C-alpha cells in the first residue's frame, strides 16, 4: 500500500478553490486499490475531528485565524501530523505531496525526517505567487525565497502547466530540479439544472440578466487578472450585451479604486453579481453566456479557464503562454493594447452561430483530450505508484 499525505489544500469535500477541487477529484475518482490517501484539512475550530471521505483519511488541523501567515502555520502543522502518523503507524515508502510553495525556508529540516521513513517530498509549485499584486513587496520577496527553497529541496515537482515546468528549469537550473507535467482537470458534463428551475429563474431575475445576452467573467477580483483592461475595453465597445462579473468584491480596495478610475458604476451593462458557490448554477450560467472573458496573467493551468472551455462556446482570452497552452486554437485572444479588446468584442458579437459552435466544439475537445479528471487521476496514480502511463 502506498501512503500519500496531501498537505496544502483547505480540505475536502471541496467548497471552492483549485487545490480543494483537485484533491476532491483525486480522492473521489480513485481507481487503484494500492493507494491510501491522508488529507490535511484546515479548521479554525479547536475541536478538531478525523473523518473518512471516499476512503481517504481526513484529519482536521486547527490554526488560529491570523491572516496570511496562517497558511504557513497550517502547512507546518500538517507536516508534523504526517510525520507523527508515519512514526505511529510504522508506514514506509510513501509520498508527502505539498500543494504550493509556502514553506520554503523551513522545508529542508523536514526532508531527512521523512526520508528516514522512506517518504519522498513532492511539490506542486502552483503559479507565480510572487508576482501577484495583492501581496506587499516584503511578502512577494518571501514568496520568491520560499519558491526557491521548495524547488531546491523537493524530490519531485509536479507542474500543472508546461509553461510553469519550463520556468522552473530556466529559473532554477542550478538546482537541477526533477519535474514532470500533469495538468489540472475539468469536466464537460452539462448542468443538471433546467431553464425553468426556480434557482435559475430567481438568479436571472434578481440580476436582470437574459440568457445568451451577456459576456461573463469568473475569478478573483485582483489586478493581475486584468479587470481594469476588460472593464475599460467593454465600456468603450459598442456591444449592447451585459458584462456579468462573478467575483467577491466585499471590502476590496481594488474595487473602489477601479470604480473611481473607470466609473463603471455608470454603465448599466457592467453587472457585479457577487459569488456563486452552487456548482450546478454556476455551470448553467457559464453554458448560457454568449461569451467568456478571461484575463488571468499569473499562474499555471487556471481552473476557471478549464471550466469555461468545458461550458462556454465563445472564449476571449488574454494572450499569455499559460492560456494559449490550454486553449490553443479553441479561443480568441486579446492583448492589453488600447482598443484591441473592444474591437475583438465587437467582432465576437457579430459571429454567426456556426462560427461560435465550431469554437465550442474545439474547446470541449481540448478538455476531453487534455484535461478530463479521469485522465488526470490516472496520470497521478501512475506517478504515485511509479508506473509508466
N, C-alpha and C positions, 0 to 999 in steps of 0.2 A: 504493500500500500504506500502510495506517495502522498505525503502530507504537505499541503500547500497552505501557508499562512498568508492572508491578504491584509495588508496594512495601508491605510491612507484614504479609504473611502469613508463617507459618513456612516455608511451602514446599509443593510438590506432588511426588508424589501425596500426598493428604491422609491423615494418620493419625488426626487428631482435631482438633476445633476448627472454629468457624463460618467464619472467613475462609478457612481452608485448604480446607474443603469447597466454599465458594463459588468459589474460584479453580479448583479441580479441575473443577467442573462447567462453568464458563465456558470452560475450555480443551478439555475432553474432548467437550463438546457443541457446539463451534464449528460454525457453518453458513457464514458469509461467508468467501470466499477473499480478501477485501480487507483482512483484519486479520492482523497478526503480533504475537503476544504474547511479551513478555520478562518472565520472572518471577524476582524475587529470592527466594532460599531460604536460611534461616539454618542455620549449622552451627557446632559447637564444635570441629570438626576443622580444623587448619591446612592440611591437604591438600585444598584445595577443587577442585571439578570443575564442568564445564559438561555439560549433557545435554539431550536433547530429550524432551518429553512431549506426545504428541498434536500435534506440530508447534510447540509453544511452546518458546522458548529459555529454559532454566532455568539460572540462574547462582548457585552457592553463595557465600555471603558469610560469612567467618569473624568471629565475635565471641567474646571471652572470656566465660566464664560468671561474670558479676559481679553477679548478682541483677537487680533491677528495671531499673537503668539500661541493661542490655544491649539492651533493646528500642529505646531512643532511639539508641544507638550503631549498632545494626543498620539502622535506617531511614536514618540519615545516610550510612552506608557504601553502602547500596543506592542512594541518590540520586547519590552520587559515581560509582558504577558506571554508572548510567543516563546521566549526563552525559558520562562518558568514552566510552561506547559510541556515543552520538549523534554526538559530535565525530569519532570514529574512522571510523565508517561513513557519515558525512555524511547522517544521517537528518534529515528535516524534517517539520513538520506532523503531530505526534503528540500523545500524551497520557501524562502521568505520573499514574497512579491510586494514591493513597496511602490505605491502609486504616487508620483510627483517627487520633486527634489527639494523637500523642505528641511531635511536634517543632515545636510552635507557635512557641517562642522563636527557632527557627533558620530557619524556612521562608522568611522574607522575603528572606534573602540568596540563596536559590536561584531565586526567581521570575524575576528578569531574566536569569539564565544560561540557563534553559530557554526563556524567551520569545524569546531571541535566535535560537534554532533553530526557532522556530515550534511549540514544545511547550507545551501548557497543563497546569496543575496542577489535577487533580480530587481530591476528598477524600470518603471515606465516613466520616462523623463517629461512627459506632457509636452507643452509648448514653451515658448519663450516667456516664461513668467516674469523675468527681469525686465522685459520691455513694456509691461502693462502700465499705462499712465495712472492707474488708480493708486499705485504704490509711490511713496515718497522716495527721494534719492537714496537715503540710507537703507531702506527696505529693498530697493532694487539691487543695491550693492550686495546685500545679504543673499538675495536670490541667486545672483551670479556666482558668488563664492560657494553657496550651497550646491548649486548645479554641478560645479567643478568637482566638489568633494564626492558627490554621488557617482558621477561618471568615472572618476578615478578609482573608486573602491568597489563598484559593483562587479559581480561575476558575469552578469549579462544585462544589457539594456534592450528592452522590447519597445521599439518605436512604432507608434500607430500612424506615422506618416513617413514616406520615403524622404521628404524634404527635411524632416527632423533628423532622420538617420544620417543623411548627408551632412547636415550641420554639426552633429556630434563628432563625426570623423574629421571634418575640417577644423573645427574649433579646438578639439581635444586630441589631436593627432599624437601628441607627446605621451598620452596615457595608453595608446594603442587599445582603445575600448573594443570589447566584443559586443556586437549588436545583431539584432535581427528585426525584421519588419512583420508585424501582424496588425492589420487595420482595426479600426473601431467598427461596430456593426450597426445595422438598421434593418427595418423590415418594410415590405411593400403591401402588407395586408390593408384592406380598406377599413375605415372607421365602422364600428358596429352601430353607430347612431344614424338614423334616417332624417330626412328633411323635416318630417312632421313630429320629431321627438320634442317633448316640452323643453329640454335643455337647449336644443338648437334654436327653437322659436324664441325663447327668452333671451338668449345671448345676442342674437342678431337684432332683436327689437330694442333691447337696452342700449346697445351701442349704435343704433341707427345705421346698420351696415347691410348691404344687399349682396346676396350670393353672386359670386363671379364678377363683382363690380369693385374689387379692391386689390391693391398690391399689399403685400404682407411683409412685416419684419418680425422675427422672433429672436431674442437674445438679450444678454446682459447689457444694461444701459451704461456703457463705459466708452471713453473716447476712442480707444483702439478698434472699436467695432464700426467706426466711421459713420456714426449717426449724423454728425453735422453735415457731411457731404451728401448723404442720402436725403436728408430733410430739405436742405437748401436747394438741391437739384430738382427734387419733386415739386417744391414750391414754385420754381421758375419754369417748370414744364407746363404744357397746355393740357395735360391729362385730366380728364374730368372724374376719373375714378378716385376712391379714397385711398389713403395710405394708413393702414391699420398696424399699430405698433404694440406687440405683446411683450411687455417688459415691466420690471418693478422700478418705479421712479420715486418711491417714498423716501423723503429726507435725502434726496440726491442733489448735491450742489451742482453737478454737471448739467442736470436737467434745467435748473434755474438759470444757469449762465447761458445755456443754449437757447432758452426761451427769450432771454434778453437780447442775444445776438441776432436771432433769426425771426423773432415774433411769430413763430409757428402757431401760436395760440389764436392768431388772427386769420388763419387759413382753415376753413371748415373741413377741408379734405384730410387734414392731419389729425388722426384719432389715436390717442394713447388710451388703451383699454385695460391696462393692468396686466396681471399674470393669469395664466390658465393652467392649473395643475391637473385638471381632468384630462388624461391622455387621449381618450376617445374623442372628446370635444375638440381638443387641440388638433387632432388628426383631421377631423371634419373641416375645421377652419382652414387648414392647410390645403386640403383637397379642393375646396371651393373658392380659393383665392384665384384671381386672374393671373397673378404672378407673384413671385417671391424675390425680395431684395436681401442680399447677404453681403455685409460689409466687413466681416471679421478679417483682421490683418495679422493677428498674433496667434500662434498655437499650431497644433498638428491637425489631425482629421477632426473637424468640428461636428459634434453630434447634430446640431440644428441644421447644418447643411445636408447631412445624410438624410435626415427626416424630410427635409424639403424635396430632395431629389426623389425620395420614395413616394411622396404625396402630391407635390405640385408640378404641373406640366412645364410651366414657363419660369425659369430661374435666371435672375440677373445677378451675377457675382462679381465682387471686387477682384480685379485681375492680379492675383498673387499666387505664388507657387503652390501653397497648400490647397487652395481652392481649385486650381486647374488640374492638379494631380487627381483630385477626386472626381470632378465632373467631366473633364476632358471636353468633348465636343457636344455635350448634352445641355449646355447652358450658353447664355450670352454674357460677355464680360465688359466691365467698365473700369475706368481709371478716375483719379481724383482731379483730372484736368477740368477746369471750369467749363460747363456746358456739355461735357461728354455724356454724363449720365442722364441729364434732362432730355437730350436728343435721343438717347437709346430708349428711354421710357416712352417717348412719343412714337418711335418706330415700333416698339413692342406692343403698344396699344393698338396698332393697325395691322398686326399679323393676322392672317386668316386661320381658320380652325385647323386645317390640315397641317400648317406650319407648326402650330402650337402642339398638336397631337404628336407630331414627329419628334419634337424635343422631349415631350413627356415620355414617349416610349424609350428613347435613348437614355433618359435619366433613370427610369426604372431598371433598365438592363444594367446600368452601371452598379446599382445597388445589388441586384440579384447575383451578378457575376463576381463582384469585388468585395461586397460589404454585408452579405447576409449573415445573420447571427449564427446560423448553423455552420457556415464556413469558418467564421472566426473562432467559435468554440472548438471545432475540430482542430484547427491550427494550434490553439493554445494547449489542448490536451496532448497533441503530438509533441509539442515543445516541452511540456512538463514531464512527459514520460520518456523523452529522449528518442522519440520515433521520427523517422523521416515521413514527410507528408504523403 
